[in-house]
Amino acid sequence: MIIVNTDYITGKELEMLGLVKGSTIQSKHIGKDITQGFKTIVGGELKAYNEMMSEARTLATDRMIDEAKSLGADAVVNVRYASSAIMQGAAEVIAYGTAVKFI
């Protein structure tokens, strides 16, 4: 499966199959929340939250790919990511794009 953030794939003619998406809502356990809260006092990178968001993007992407495969897609073009806070310490990540088949 080819995944790109452009609306084309060089050398390929594309038939659009439709919008595909995948999402997840992730949070860290209370212990991580507390230690990351202390980190905001002194500043610096919040590594536990970076890991959480990376895992969430991977899971959302995998779910988007699964949906594309169910349509018989060869690729997903114009892929985008969005995230939003659901509550303190929890975030939703969505990956979406256009499933296409090579002609």
Stockholm file with secondary structure:
# STOCKHOLM 1.0

chainA/1-103         MIIVNTDYITGKELEMLGLVKGSTIQSKHIGKDITQGFKTIVGGELKAYNEMMSEARTLATDRMIDEAKSLGADAVVNVRYASSAIMQGAAEVIAYGTAVKFI
#=GR chainA/1-103 SS CEECSSSCCTTCCEEEEEEEEEEEEEECCHHHHHHHHHHHHHCCCCHHHHHHHHHHHHHHHHHHHHHHHHTTCSEEEEEEEEEEEEETTEEEEEEEEEEEEEC
#=GC SS_cons         CEECSSSCCTTCCEEEEEEEEEEEEEECCHHHHHHHHHHHHHCCCCHHHHHHHHHHHHHHHHHHHHHHHHTTCSEEEEEEEEEEEEETTEEEEEEEEEEEEEC
//
